[in-house]
Amino acid sequence: MVVKHPRSRSWKLRASVSWRRLGLLCALLLGAAALYAAVFIILYRTPPNNEQIFSDGGPSPPLNIYVSFSDMYPVREEVLVHVDFAAIEGKPHGVHYPGVPPRDLIVHVDDRNAIQDVRLPAGESAQPAVLSLSLNGSVGNYPFDQYDGSILISAAGMQSGVPQPVRLTVWPVMSSWNIRVEQAVPVAAAVDGVALEIRIARPASYIVIAIAVYSAMALLGISGLTIGSLAFLGIRRIEATLTGTLGAMVFAIPALRAALPGTPPLGGHADVLVFVWVELAVIIGLMLFVLTWARRGSSG
């Protein structure tokens, strides 16, 4: 009868546990690599930026207007639009900026909240204009916030009021934002001009980074609360280095919050769901750790 030595049995047990941990570690690393590859594909599978042309289809040569987006104010729910006016298109030379209107024109820009007028005197170089358009959205939904708006751009003679056909060339690109522009049907069929629907949202890269940062905050909060709770319950012994670690976590979490891309004001839904409880968890963990240290110091 052969009796196995206890040491060999314990060694085999440790070896099996090590292989299991190694397999789990490899699975976690492969899962993280697959997730990163999927995110990489999503971020870089974006369509190319192209100018979009919209026209009201008038019979006479149109007034060419170039529209570009210059800045975004999510808190005020506004976007700044840069508008350039070109000469009426001629076949030999095409469109020229700035244009010189052959007659006095007035351009109306209606965003359903206000009407802004731009006057173009005849025979004078048409100066570009910067307009503020109202949007509907909420910065509290960061990083999934999006802003919708609509504009109606039309032109007419300044004295006669005769409608002037327009053609819009829109450049739907703005730093740190994704813009989608589509032509809409005017509210009234008799209304002249070009109606556009605008949707502005944060790019996928911002959303991924924001989710990663909030996830890191959550892990810090769970870690801090775990350290303080285990020390308070006597399951783990007190180590002086952990005090500095917990103290650093208290200040690291607001720094992570401030490092978010396009940082919104405090008070959004993500702050309530993640930032606030994480900061409280780390503070509670530090307090439990210090109380345990003080109690053991006084009893010793």
C-alpha positions as CSV (number, residue, x, y, z in Angstrom):
1,M,0.0,0.0,0.0
2,V,1.5,3.3,-1.1
3,V,0.7,6.4,1.1
4,K,1.0,9.7,-0.6
5,H,3.0,12.4,1.2
6,P,0.9,15.4,2.3
7,R,3.4,17.7,0.8
8,S,2.9,16.2,-2.7
9,R,-0.9,16.5,-2.4
10,S,-0.7,20.1,-1.3
11,W,1.7,20.9,-4.2
12,K,-0.7,19.3,-6.7
13,L,-3.5,21.4,-5.2
14,R,-1.5,24.6,-5.5
15,A,-0.6,23.7,-9.0
16,S,-4.2,23.1,-10.1
17,V,-5.2,26.4,-8.5
18,S,-2.4,28.2,-10.3
19,W,-3.4,26.7,-13.6
20,R,-7.0,27.8,-13.0
21,R,-5.9,31.3,-12.2
22,L,-3.7,31.4,-15.3
23,G,-6.6,30.3,-17.4
24,L,-8.9,32.9,-15.9
25,L,-6.2,35.6,-16.4
26,C,-5.8,34.6,-20.1
27,A,-9.5,34.7,-20.6
28,L,-9.7,38.1,-19.0
29,L,-6.9,39.4,-21.2
30,L,-8.4,37.9,-24.4
31,G,-11.8,39.4,-23.5
32,A,-10.2,42.9,-22.9
33,A,-8.3,42.6,-26.2
34,A,-11.5,41.7,-28.1
35,L,-13.4,44.6,-26.5
36,Y,-10.6,47.0,-27.4
37,A,-10.6,45.7,-31.0
38,A,-14.3,46.2,-31.2
39,V,-14.1,49.7,-29.9
40,F,-11.3,50.5,-32.3
41,I,-13.4,49.3,-35.2
42,I,-16.4,51.4,-34.1
43,L,-14.3,54.5,-33.6
44,Y,-12.6,54.4,-37.0
45,R,-15.5,53.2,-39.1
46,T,-16.8,56.7,-39.8
47,P,-18.0,58.0,-43.1
48,P,-16.0,60.7,-44.9
49,N,-16.9,64.3,-44.5
50,N,-18.6,65.7,-47.6
51,E,-20.3,69.0,-48.3
52,Q,-24.1,68.7,-48.7
53,I,-26.1,70.8,-51.1
54,F,-29.8,71.7,-50.6
55,S,-31.9,73.8,-52.9
56,D,-35.5,75.0,-53.0
57,G,-35.7,74.4,-56.8
58,G,-36.6,77.9,-57.9
59,P,-36.8,78.7,-61.6
60,S,-34.3,81.6,-61.6
61,P,-30.6,81.4,-60.7
62,P,-30.3,80.9,-56.9
63,L,-28.5,82.9,-54.3
64,N,-25.6,80.6,-53.1
65,I,-25.1,80.5,-49.4
66,Y,-22.3,78.5,-47.7
67,V,-23.1,77.4,-44.1
68,S,-20.5,76.0,-41.7
69,F,-20.7,75.4,-37.9
70,S,-18.1,77.3,-35.8
71,D,-18.8,76.6,-32.1
72,M,-21.2,74.8,-29.8
73,Y,-22.6,75.8,-26.4
74,P,-24.3,72.8,-24.9
75,V,-25.2,74.5,-21.6
76,R,-27.0,77.3,-23.5
77,E,-28.3,74.9,-26.1
78,E,-27.0,77.0,-28.9
79,V,-24.7,76.6,-32.0
80,L,-22.9,79.3,-33.8
81,V,-23.2,79.2,-37.6
82,H,-21.0,81.0,-40.1
83,V,-22.8,82.1,-43.3
84,D,-21.1,83.2,-46.5
85,F,-22.9,84.6,-49.5
86,A,-21.8,84.1,-53.1
87,A,-22.6,85.7,-56.4
88,I,-25.4,84.1,-58.4
89,E,-23.9,81.2,-60.2
90,G,-22.6,81.8,-63.7
91,K,-21.7,79.1,-66.1
92,P,-18.2,80.3,-67.2
93,H,-16.7,80.8,-63.7
94,G,-19.0,79.1,-61.2
95,V,-19.6,80.4,-57.6
96,H,-17.5,83.2,-56.1
97,Y,-17.2,84.3,-52.5
98,P,-17.9,86.9,-51.4
99,G,-20.8,87.7,-53.8
100,V,-22.1,91.1,-55.1
101,P,-25.9,90.9,-55.3
102,P,-27.4,92.4,-58.4
103,R,-30.3,93.8,-56.3
104,D,-31.1,94.6,-52.7
105,L,-31.8,91.3,-50.9
106,I,-32.7,90.3,-47.4
107,V,-32.0,86.8,-46.1
108,H,-34.3,85.4,-43.3
109,V,-33.0,82.7,-41.0
110,D,-35.7,81.2,-38.8
111,D,-34.8,78.6,-36.1
112,R,-38.5,78.5,-34.8
113,N,-37.5,80.6,-31.8
114,A,-36.4,83.8,-33.5
115,I,-36.0,85.2,-37.0
116,Q,-32.6,86.8,-37.9
117,D,-32.3,89.0,-40.9
118,V,-29.1,89.6,-43.0
119,R,-29.3,92.5,-45.5
120,L,-27.3,92.3,-48.7
121,P,-27.2,95.7,-50.5
122,A,-27.0,95.7,-54.3
123,G,-23.5,96.3,-55.8
124,E,-21.7,95.7,-52.5
125,S,-19.5,92.8,-51.4
126,A,-21.7,90.5,-49.3
127,Q,-20.2,90.3,-45.8
128,P,-20.3,86.9,-44.0
129,A,-22.5,86.7,-40.9
130,V,-22.3,84.7,-37.7
131,L,-25.7,83.6,-36.4
132,S,-26.7,81.8,-33.1
133,L,-29.2,79.0,-33.6
134,S,-31.3,77.6,-30.7
135,L,-31.3,73.8,-30.1
136,N,-33.3,71.4,-28.0
137,G,-31.3,69.1,-25.7
138,S,-29.9,68.6,-22.2
139,V,-26.2,68.6,-21.1
140,G,-27.3,66.6,-18.1
141,N,-27.4,63.5,-20.4
142,Y,-23.6,63.6,-20.9
143,P,-22.0,61.8,-22.6
144,F,-25.1,60.7,-24.5
145,D,-26.5,64.2,-24.9
146,Q,-27.7,65.3,-28.3
147,Y,-29.2,68.5,-29.6
148,D,-31.9,68.9,-32.3
149,G,-32.8,72.0,-34.2
150,S,-34.4,73.2,-37.4
151,I,-33.8,76.3,-39.5
152,L,-35.6,77.8,-42.5
153,I,-33.4,80.0,-44.8
154,S,-35.1,82.1,-47.4
155,A,-34.3,85.3,-49.4
156,A,-36.4,88.0,-51.0
157,G,-36.0,91.4,-52.6
158,M,-35.6,94.1,-50.0
159,Q,-38.1,96.5,-51.5
160,S,-40.2,94.3,-53.8
161,G,-40.5,91.2,-51.5
162,V,-40.2,89.0,-54.5
163,P,-38.8,85.6,-53.4
164,Q,-35.2,84.8,-54.4
165,P,-34.4,81.1,-54.8
166,V,-31.5,79.9,-52.6
167,R,-29.1,77.1,-52.7
168,L,-27.3,76.0,-49.5
169,T,-23.9,74.3,-49.3
170,V,-23.5,73.0,-45.8
171,W,-20.2,71.8,-44.3
172,P,-21.4,69.5,-41.4
173,V,-18.2,69.3,-39.5
174,M,-17.3,70.8,-36.1
175,S,-14.5,70.0,-33.7
176,S,-15.5,67.6,-30.9
177,W,-19.1,67.1,-32.3
178,N,-20.9,64.9,-34.8
179,I,-23.3,66.8,-37.0
180,R,-26.1,65.4,-39.2
181,V,-28.1,67.7,-41.5
182,E,-31.1,66.7,-43.5
183,Q,-33.6,68.6,-45.6
184,A,-37.1,68.9,-44.2
185,V,-40.4,70.0,-45.7
186,P,-41.4,73.6,-44.7
187,V,-44.3,73.9,-42.2
188,A,-46.4,75.6,-44.9
189,A,-46.2,74.5,-48.5
190,A,-46.4,78.2,-49.6
191,V,-43.3,79.1,-47.6
192,D,-40.2,79.7,-49.8
193,G,-36.7,78.7,-48.8
194,V,-34.8,75.7,-47.6
195,A,-35.7,73.9,-44.4
196,L,-33.1,71.9,-42.6
197,E,-33.2,69.5,-39.6
198,I,-30.0,69.5,-37.5
199,R,-28.8,66.9,-35.0
200,I,-25.6,67.4,-33.0
201,A,-24.2,64.7,-30.8
202,R,-20.8,63.8,-29.2
203,P,-18.5,61.6,-31.2
204,A,-18.1,57.9,-30.4
205,S,-14.6,58.5,-29.1
206,Y,-15.8,60.9,-26.5
207,I,-18.5,58.5,-25.4
208,V,-16.0,55.6,-25.1
209,I,-13.5,57.7,-23.1
210,A,-16.2,59.0,-20.8
211,I,-17.5,55.5,-20.1
212,A,-13.9,54.3,-19.4
213,V,-13.3,57.2,-16.9
214,Y,-16.6,56.7,-15.1
215,S,-15.8,52.9,-14.9
216,A,-12.4,53.8,-13.4
217,M,-14.1,56.0,-10.8
218,A,-16.4,53.1,-9.9
219,L,-13.5,50.7,-9.5
220,L,-11.7,53.2,-7.2
221,G,-14.8,53.6,-5.1
222,I,-15.3,49.9,-4.7
223,S,-11.6,49.4,-3.9
224,G,-11.5,52.2,-1.3
225,L,-14.6,50.9,0.4
226,T,-13.3,47.3,0.4
227,I,-10.0,48.3,1.9
228,G,-11.7,50.3,4.7
229,S,-14.3,47.6,5.4
230,L,-11.9,44.7,5.6
231,A,-9.6,46.6,8.0
232,F,-12.6,47.7,10.1
233,L,-13.9,44.1,10.4
234,G,-10.5,42.8,11.3
235,I,-10.1,40.6,8.2
236,R,-7.0,42.4,7.0
237,R,-4.3,44.0,9.1
238,I,-3.7,47.7,9.0
239,E,-0.8,48.9,6.8
240,A,0.4,52.5,6.9
241,T,0.8,52.7,3.1
242,L,-2.9,52.1,2.6
243,T,-3.7,55.4,4.4
244,G,-1.9,57.4,1.8
245,T,-3.5,55.3,-0.9
246,L,-7.0,56.0,0.3
247,G,-6.2,59.7,0.8
248,A,-4.9,59.9,-2.8
249,M,-8.1,58.3,-4.0
250,V,-10.2,61.1,-2.4
251,F,-8.4,63.7,-4.6
252,A,-7.9,61.5,-7.6
253,I,-11.6,61.0,-8.3
254,P,-12.4,64.8,-8.8
255,A,-9.2,64.9,-11.0
256,L,-10.6,62.1,-13.2
257,R,-13.9,63.9,-13.4
258,A,-12.2,67.1,-14.5
259,A,-10.2,65.1,-17.2
260,L,-13.4,64.0,-19.0
261,P,-13.5,65.2,-22.7
262,G,-15.9,68.2,-23.1
263,T,-16.3,68.3,-19.3
264,P,-19.9,69.3,-18.5
265,P,-21.0,71.2,-15.4
266,L,-21.5,69.1,-12.2
267,G,-25.0,67.7,-11.6
268,G,-25.6,65.5,-14.7
269,H,-27.1,62.1,-14.6
270,A,-23.7,60.4,-14.8
271,D,-22.5,62.4,-11.8
272,V,-25.4,61.3,-9.7
273,L,-25.1,57.6,-10.8
274,V,-21.3,57.4,-10.5
275,F,-19.3,60.4,-9.3
276,V,-21.1,61.2,-6.1
277,W,-21.4,57.7,-4.6
278,V,-17.8,56.9,-5.6
279,E,-16.5,59.9,-3.8
280,L,-18.6,59.1,-0.7
281,A,-17.5,55.4,-0.8
282,V,-13.8,56.4,-0.8
283,I,-14.3,58.9,2.0
284,I,-16.2,56.2,4.1
285,G,-13.4,53.7,3.4
286,L,-10.8,56.2,4.6
287,M,-12.8,57.0,7.7
288,L,-13.3,53.3,8.5
289,F,-9.5,52.7,8.1
290,V,-8.6,55.6,10.3
291,L,-11.1,54.6,13.0
292,T,-9.7,51.1,13.1
293,W,-6.2,52.4,13.3
294,A,-7.1,54.8,16.2
295,R,-9.1,52.1,18.1
296,R,-6.2,49.5,17.9
297,G,-3.7,52.2,18.8
298,S,-5.7,53.1,22.0
299,S,-6.3,49.5,23.0
300,G,-2.6,48.6,22.5
